[in-house]
């Protein structure tokens, strides 16, 4: 299993490296589109009982985002207004209210319809695709990779801090392995990453935010985005418990599904872009 995880991780890193260093934005936009379509299929796999509908939805999503990618590169103003004033705020609202409420209650209400959960998945994944694609097109690879790395720092630090120091369970009914100590370690690591990159990595996400918010604002953003990533992780755990599965799929050998790898990105990316737009 470990060998399989390592091989898959190396392949994924090579694909991402090739996409971010390409001379045009299209390889990265294509990668983000495939990622979104796969994650949508997996989200719907957890909440929607009809396989054919899931497959059609993922295929149509990939086709639509292919067209939207062209409009994004062309700087189509109406597209930006729709995403930036409607979809991004709606996605943030979903994570701030119903998703957080379900995580705190440690359950997806039985009366919550599958169609509602499927719609939420479509909304949040489209918003995430736009957030990642927009920051890449507007600000380049440094901004995108540094934002991704903030989430990775929070996740990795939370894992190792929790294993070594974890004593108090964070959400035992949702994800028994997570601890408050691990969460605090993740928040600290993400905040330090944001502050460090603001100083030494030009065009990184931290460097873009610093002139807008100043150092106190940057610290607050690091804390909020790291905490936000935990909500995404716990919410996916809820959906998997509801579906009675361990992984969202087996699309990535040794790692589970695409959604398993980006669950923390879904709440963070839309909020991160709104902070750039409003800062």
Secondary structure by P-SEA (a helix, b strand, c coil): caaaaaaaaaaaaaaaaaaaacccaaaaaaaaaaaaaaaaaaaaaaccccaaaaaaaaaaaaaaaaaaaaaaaaccaaaaaaaaacaaaaaaaaaacaaaaaaaaccccccccaaaaaaaaaaaaaaaaaaaaaaaacccaaaaaaaaaaaaaaaaaaaaaaaacccccccccccccccaaaaaaaaaaaaaaaaaaaccccccccccccccccaaaaaaaaaaaaaaaaaaaaaaaaaaaaacccccccccccccccccccccccccaaaaaaaaaac
